[in-house]
Structure formats: C-alpha cells, structure tokens
Amino acid sequence: MNILDKIVAHKKIEVEAAKARFSYTQLEESEFFARQPYSLNQFLLDPARSGIIAEFKRKSPSKGIINDQVSVEDVTTGYNAAGASAISVLTDRNFFMGRKLDLTKARKVNDIPLLRKDFMIDEYQIVEAKAIGADIILLIAAILTPAQIKQFAGMAKSLGLSVLLEVHNLEELQRSIDPNLSAIGVNNRNLADFTVSVETSFQLAQHIPDEFTKISESAISNTQVIKELKQAGYNGFLIGENFMKQENPGQAMADFVKGL
C-alpha cells in the first residue's frame, strides 16, 4: 500500500464521520453556501494577476513539517497582495495538518478564488467545500474512475464551483476529460512515490485540449520555469512549498513575482 492508498483509505473513514456530524441540510444552511463563487478561469486569465495559485500547506507526507508557525490569514492575504490568481488551502488533517477551518478563515479575509485542496472521493465533500467557502474543488484522476469524475464535476458545476482535474500521465488525462471541468492541472509530483519532475508538464501540454485552462502543479521554484511553461501553453502555476518554507510566505511570493 503506497502513501496515496493510505490517504484514500483514511479519507473514507473521515468522510463517513463528517456525514454523521453534519447533514447535507446543515451544510446548505452554512454561512457561505449561498454565496456566488469566484471563477477560477476568470482570475487565472486576468492580466493584472500573476497566474500563480499559491498554496497554504503546513506539512506534507514526503517533507514532514514545512511551516507550522504562520497563520492562514497572514499567509493568504500576503499571497493575495502579491498578485495570486487563486489560493490553494490544504484541508486534509491527518497527512497535511490541514483543517477545513483554515479555508473558512481564508475566505473571510480574501476576495479571490479559493481551492479546497483535498482528496475528493464523495459527493458530500463537494457540498462541504461550498459550505466552508471554497470556489474550486480538486479532482485527482489517480484516485477516481471516469464515472466518478463525470459525476463529481457535474455536481460541482451545478453548485457554481470551478473544477480542477489533476493528472500525472497521458492515460489519466485521456480517460478523465469531461466538459464540466474548468481546468486541467498536471501534477509534476508522482503521488505514488512523491518524486517530482517539471518535465511531466512539458510532456503533457500538447495533449490537453485547448478548451481547458492548463495548470502546472508542483516542482516550480524559479521564474524561468514559469516563462517556459507559458510558452508551452500553461496559464496557471500551483506553488506551495517554495513559498511556505520561508519565514514569510507572502513576502516570498512578492519577491518571486518581481522576477516574472
């Protein structure tokens, strides 16, 4: 059993526990459920913004603690001020030290799209994402069937949420494309063993249909790589660890963006 299998197995238990605590009705009565979500693509393609989806991440299974000394409000408002097109917030507690409350806190102080970064395996999590203030959900092809991707993407779109599909290879991409997706992200990290290579994005770029916004995720640590990815057709760039490992992630992003 690799780390991804362990995460999914634990997630199933976690989701059932959440269902027992909060009904669908309770989620739909929450503070943020009725709000109109921001559009991921609108913000990604805004020339006044950087195209960067900046991530708030305290820990990862591969690196351990990255930064657990900063507040989600300080970091995310720093990212916003530095020109982030969207902000990714980890909500997985067991493996990433994330919390659903982190996303809600970020929502209260930001006016740009928020991605709920989690392992979505159940429709309940999509309703929950909207309830806690998310604008975007992540669907990971490696853990979902084509039928699940179609079902989840359709449901998310019906709630006004943007849908980011994450793939790591051509097989995942070709079996997962659905018209309800907003964007396709190429994860340069192999979730089975957590090795990384930005070359993955360059290899898959030409295979992503032009109607989808293209996002490169992980292993991006310098502005030259972003310039090359733009040439390859990418509109968005998810960066987390590179900023989070600094004492002031927001300032780290501001300094990075100057190089663009």
FIBA-212792 format. One record per residue (C-alpha): residue in one letter; x, y, z; residue number from 1. Coordinates in steps of 0.05 Angstrom, whole numbers. Layout:
BEGIN
+-----+--------+--------+--------+-----+
! res !     c1 !     c2 !     c3 !   n !
+-----+--------+--------+--------+-----+
!   A !      X !      Y !      Z ! NUM !
...
+-----+--------+--------+--------+-----+
! end
This chain:
BEGIN
+-----+--------+--------+--------+-----+
! res !     c1 !     c2 !     c3 !   n !
+-----+--------+--------+--------+-----+
!   M !      0 !      0 !      0 !   1 !
!   N !     32 !     66 !    -22 !   2 !
!   I !     20 !    133 !     11 !   3 !
!   L !    -37 !    151 !    -36 !   4 !
!   D !    -73 !     87 !    -19 !   5 !
!   K !    -65 !    102 !     56 !   6 !
!   I !    -92 !    172 !     47 !   7 !
!   V !   -154 !    148 !      9 !   8 !
!   A !   -167 !     92 !     59 !   9 !
!   H !   -165 !    142 !    116 !  10 !
!   K !   -207 !    193 !     77 !  11 !
!   K !   -264 !    143 !     70 !  12 !
!   I !   -268 !    137 !    146 !  13 !
!   E !   -262 !    213 !    154 !  14 !
!   V !   -319 !    227 !    105 !  15 !
!   E !   -366 !    178 !    140 !  16 !
!   A !   -350 !    212 !    206 !  17 !
!   A !   -364 !    280 !    176 !  18 !
!   K !   -431 !    256 !    149 !  19 !
!   A !   -450 !    234 !    219 !  20 !
!   R !   -434 !    303 !    247 !  21 !
!   F !   -465 !    348 !    194 !  22 !
!   S !   -523 !    331 !    149 !  23 !
!   Y !   -529 !    358 !     78 !  24 !
!   T !   -583 !    405 !    103 !  25 !
!   Q !   -537 !    433 !    157 !  26 !
!   L !   -483 !    444 !    104 !  27 !
!   E !   -532 !    480 !     59 !  28 !
!   E !   -552 !    526 !    116 !  29 !
!   S !   -479 !    547 !    130 !  30 !
!   E !   -453 !    618 !    125 !  31 !
!   F !   -421 !    612 !     56 !  32 !
!   F !   -465 !    562 !     19 !  33 !
!   A !   -509 !    615 !    -15 !  34 !
!   R !   -451 !    659 !    -38 !  35 !
!   Q !   -434 !    663 !   -112 !  36 !
!   P !   -365 !    630 !   -121 !  37 !
!   Y !   -309 !    666 !   -158 !  38 !
!   S !   -289 !    637 !   -226 !  39 !
!   L !   -220 !    604 !   -228 !  40 !
!   N !   -211 !    617 !   -302 !  41 !
!   Q !   -231 !    690 !   -298 !  42 !
!   F !   -178 !    704 !   -245 !  43 !
!   L !   -125 !    660 !   -278 !  44 !
!   L !   -132 !    696 !   -344 !  45 !
!   D !   -134 !    766 !   -313 !  46 !
!   P !    -71 !    801 !   -339 !  47 !
!   A !    -68 !    841 !   -274 !  48 !
!   R !    -55 !    777 !   -235 !  49 !
!   S !      6 !    730 !   -235 !  50 !
!   G !    -26 !    664 !   -257 !  51 !
!   I !      1 !    634 !   -192 !  52 !
!   I !    -43 !    591 !   -148 !  53 !
!   A !     -6 !    600 !    -82 !  54 !
!   E !    -14 !    545 !    -31 !  55 !
!   F !    -22 !    545 !     44 !  56 !
!   K !      9 !    479 !     68 !  57 !
!   R !     37 !    464 !    137 !  58 !
!   K !     62 !    394 !    124 !  59 !
!   S !     68 !    340 !     71 !  60 !
!   P !     78 !    265 !     76 !  61 !
!   S !    143 !    269 !     37 !  62 !
!   K !    175 !    330 !     71 !  63 !
!   G !    144 !    329 !    140 !  64 !
!   I !    133 !    397 !    173 !  65 !
!   I !    143 !    453 !    123 !  66 !
!   N !    118 !    512 !    164 !  67 !
!   D !     71 !    508 !    223 !  68 !
!   Q !     89 !    576 !    253 !  69 !
!   V !     47 !    621 !    209 !  70 !
!   S !    -27 !    638 !    208 !  71 !
!   V !    -72 !    623 !    149 !  72 !
!   E !    -98 !    694 !    149 !  73 !
!   D !    -29 !    726 !    146 !  74 !
!   V !     -3 !    679 !     92 !  75 !
!   T !    -64 !    681 !     46 !  76 !
!   T !    -73 !    756 !     49 !  77 !
!   G !      1 !    762 !     34 !  78 !
!   Y !     -8 !    717 !    -27 !  79 !
!   N !    -68 !    759 !    -49 !  80 !
!   A !    -30 !    824 !    -42 !  81 !
!   A !     28 !    794 !    -82 !  82 !
!   G !    -18 !    781 !   -141 !  83 !
!   A !    -41 !    709 !   -133 !  84 !
!   S !    -95 !    688 !   -182 !  85 !
!   A !   -122 !    638 !   -132 !  86 !
!   I !   -103 !    608 !    -65 !  87 !
!   S !   -100 !    533 !    -50 !  88 !
!   V !   -114 !    512 !     21 !  89 !
!   L !   -100 !    442 !     46 !  90 !
!   T !   -158 !    415 !     86 !  91 !
!   D !   -132 !    344 !     99 !  92 !
!   R !   -115 !    339 !    173 !  93 !
!   N !    -84 !    271 !    180 !  94 !
!   F !    -29 !    275 !    128 !  95 !
!   F !    -21 !    350 !    116 !  96 !
!   M !    -40 !    383 !    182 !  97 !
!   G !    -95 !    420 !    145 !  98 !
!   R !   -164 !    439 !    172 !  99 !
!   K !   -230 !    457 !    140 ! 100 !
!   L !   -229 !    517 !    186 ! 101 !
!   D !   -166 !    542 !    150 ! 102 !
!   L !   -206 !    551 !     87 ! 103 !
!   T !   -263 !    586 !    123 ! 104 !
!   K !   -213 !    633 !    156 ! 105 !
!   A !   -181 !    647 !     88 ! 106 !
!   R !   -249 !    660 !     57 ! 107 !
!   K !   -265 !    714 !    109 ! 108 !
!   V !   -203 !    756 !     91 ! 109 !
!   N !   -195 !    744 !     15 ! 110 !
!   D !   -233 !    765 !    -47 ! 111 !
!   I !   -202 !    716 !    -97 ! 112 !
!   P !   -217 !    643 !   -113 ! 113 !
!   L !   -200 !    591 !    -60 ! 114 !
!   L !   -185 !    519 !    -79 ! 115 !
!   R !   -203 !    465 !    -29 ! 116 !
!   K !   -141 !    421 !    -35 ! 117 !
!   D !   -162 !    352 !    -11 ! 118 !
!   F !   -174 !    281 !    -35 ! 119 !
!   M !   -245 !    283 !    -60 ! 120 !
!   I !   -278 !    215 !    -62 ! 121 !
!   D !   -350 !    230 !    -44 ! 122 !
!   E !   -404 !    280 !    -67 ! 123 !
!   Y !   -411 !    300 !      6 ! 124 !
!   Q !   -343 !    334 !      4 ! 125 !
!   I !   -365 !    377 !    -55 ! 126 !
!   V !   -425 !    404 !    -17 ! 127 !
!   E !   -379 !    412 !     43 ! 128 !
!   A !   -328 !    451 !      1 ! 129 !
!   K !   -381 !    502 !    -18 ! 130 !
!   A !   -405 !    506 !     54 ! 131 !
!   I !   -336 !    524 !     81 ! 132 !
!   G !   -324 !    578 !     28 ! 133 !
!   A !   -288 !    544 !    -29 ! 134 !
!   D !   -294 !    566 !   -102 ! 135 !
!   I !   -256 !    509 !   -133 ! 136 !
!   I !   -251 !    434 !   -120 ! 137 !
!   L !   -195 !    387 !   -139 ! 138 !
!   L !   -209 !    320 !   -172 ! 139 !
!   I !   -149 !    274 !   -173 ! 140 !
!   A !   -152 !    226 !   -232 ! 141 !
!   A !   -107 !    176 !   -197 ! 142 !
!   I !   -160 !    161 !   -144 ! 143 !
!   L !   -224 !    168 !   -185 ! 144 !
!   T !   -258 !    129 !   -241 ! 145 !
!   P !   -281 !    165 !   -304 ! 146 !
!   A !   -353 !    157 !   -280 ! 147 !
!   Q !   -337 !    190 !   -213 ! 148 !
!   I !   -301 !    248 !   -247 ! 149 !
!   K !   -362 !    259 !   -292 ! 150 !
!   Q !   -409 !    255 !   -232 ! 151 !
!   F !   -368 !    299 !   -186 ! 152 !
!   A !   -352 !    351 !   -240 ! 153 !
!   G !   -426 !    357 !   -259 ! 154 !
!   M !   -447 !    365 !   -187 ! 155 !
!   A !   -394 !    417 !   -172 ! 156 !
!   K !   -413 !    457 !   -234 ! 157 !
!   S !   -486 !    455 !   -213 ! 158 !
!   L !   -464 !    488 !   -147 ! 159 !
!   G !   -426 !    542 !   -184 ! 160 !
!   L !   -357 !    514 !   -166 ! 161 !
!   S !   -298 !    511 !   -213 ! 162 !
!   V !   -268 !    442 !   -223 ! 163 !
!   L !   -193 !    429 !   -229 ! 164 !
!   L !   -176 !    360 !   -254 ! 165 !
!   E !   -107 !    335 !   -233 ! 166 !
!   V !    -70 !    285 !   -277 ! 167 !
!   H !      1 !    258 !   -276 ! 168 !
!   N !      5 !    220 !   -342 ! 169 !
!   L !    -27 !    212 !   -410 ! 170 !
!   E !    -71 !    153 !   -391 ! 171 !
!   E !   -102 !    192 !   -333 ! 172 !
!   L !   -113 !    252 !   -378 ! 173 !
!   Q !   -146 !    214 !   -435 ! 174 !
!   R !   -195 !    175 !   -392 ! 175 !
!   S !   -215 !    234 !   -349 ! 176 !
!   I !   -234 !    292 !   -395 ! 177 !
!   D !   -304 !    318 !   -383 ! 178 !
!   P !   -339 !    381 !   -409 ! 179 !
!   N !   -356 !    403 !   -338 ! 180 !
!   L !   -283 !    412 !   -319 ! 181 !
!   S !   -257 !    484 !   -314 ! 182 !
!   A !   -183 !    469 !   -318 ! 183 !
!   I !   -134 !    412 !   -324 ! 184 !
!   G !    -74 !    411 !   -278 ! 185 !
!   V !    -12 !    369 !   -290 ! 186 !
!   N !     18 !    347 !   -224 ! 187 !
!   N !     93 !    343 !   -232 ! 188 !
!   R !     94 !    302 !   -168 ! 189 !
!   N !     80 !    227 !   -173 ! 190 !
!   L !     31 !    216 !   -116 ! 191 !
!   A !     51 !    143 !   -111 ! 192 !
!   D !    123 !    157 !    -90 ! 193 !
!   F !    126 !    234 !    -86 ! 194 !
!   T !    183 !    241 !   -137 ! 195 !
!   V !    179 !    306 !   -177 ! 196 !
!   S !    197 !    329 !   -247 ! 197 !
!   V !    171 !    390 !   -283 ! 198 !
!   E !    184 !    353 !   -348 ! 199 !
!   T !    117 !    319 !   -336 ! 200 !
!   S !     82 !    385 !   -353 ! 201 !
!   F !    121 !    395 !   -417 ! 202 !
!   Q !    106 !    324 !   -440 ! 203 !
!   L !     31 !    330 !   -429 ! 204 !
!   A !     20 !    402 !   -452 ! 205 !
!   Q !      4 !    386 !   -525 ! 206 !
!   H !    -45 !    331 !   -504 ! 207 !
!   I !    -91 !    377 !   -463 ! 208 !
!   P !   -149 !    402 !   -506 ! 209 !
!   D !   -146 !    477 !   -519 ! 210 !
!   E !   -215 !    489 !   -488 ! 211 !
!   F !   -187 !    476 !   -419 ! 212 !
!   T !   -143 !    523 !   -379 ! 213 !
!   K !    -76 !    489 !   -367 ! 214 !
!   I !    -43 !    490 !   -299 ! 215 !
!   S !     25 !    462 !   -278 ! 216 !
!   E !     29 !    439 !   -206 ! 217 !
!   S !     89 !    427 !   -160 ! 218 !
!   A !    165 !    429 !   -171 ! 219 !
!   I !    163 !    502 !   -194 ! 220 !
!   S !    217 !    540 !   -158 ! 221 !
!   N !    241 !    594 !   -206 ! 222 !
!   T !    211 !    645 !   -254 ! 223 !
!   Q !    248 !    618 !   -315 ! 224 !
!   V !    208 !    553 !   -309 ! 225 !
!   I !    143 !    593 !   -309 ! 226 !
!   K !    165 !    631 !   -371 ! 227 !
!   E !    179 !    565 !   -406 ! 228 !
!   L !    113 !    535 !   -383 ! 229 !
!   K !     76 !    595 !   -411 ! 230 !
!   Q !    110 !    583 !   -478 ! 231 !
!   A !     84 !    511 !   -474 ! 232 !
!   G !     12 !    537 !   -464 ! 233 !
!   Y !      3 !    538 !   -389 ! 234 !
!   N !    -40 !    593 !   -357 ! 235 !
!   G !    -33 !    574 !   -284 ! 236 !
!   F !     22 !    552 !   -236 ! 237 !
!   L !      8 !    520 !   -169 ! 238 !
!   I !     65 !    536 !   -120 ! 239 !
!   G !     64 !    518 !    -46 ! 240 !
!   E !    127 !    491 !    -15 ! 241 !
!   N !    172 !    542 !    -48 ! 242 !
!   F !    136 !    598 !    -11 ! 243 !
!   M !    115 !    561 !     52 ! 244 !
!   K !    185 !    540 !     71 ! 245 !
!   Q !    202 !    614 !     80 ! 246 !
!   E !    191 !    652 !    145 ! 247 !
!   N !    143 !    700 !    109 ! 248 !
!   P !    109 !    662 !     52 ! 249 !
!   G !     71 !    724 !     27 ! 250 !
!   Q !    135 !    764 !     21 ! 251 !
!   A !    170 !    705 !    -12 ! 252 !
!   M !    116 !    705 !    -65 ! 253 !
!   A !    120 !    780 !    -74 ! 254 !
!   D !    195 !    774 !    -86 ! 255 !
!   F !    184 !    716 !   -134 ! 256 !
!   V !    132 !    753 !   -175 ! 257 !
!   K !    180 !    811 !   -187 ! 258 !
!   G !    221 !    762 !   -229 ! 259 !
!   L !    162 !    750 !   -275 ! 260 !
+-----+--------+--------+--------+-----+
! end
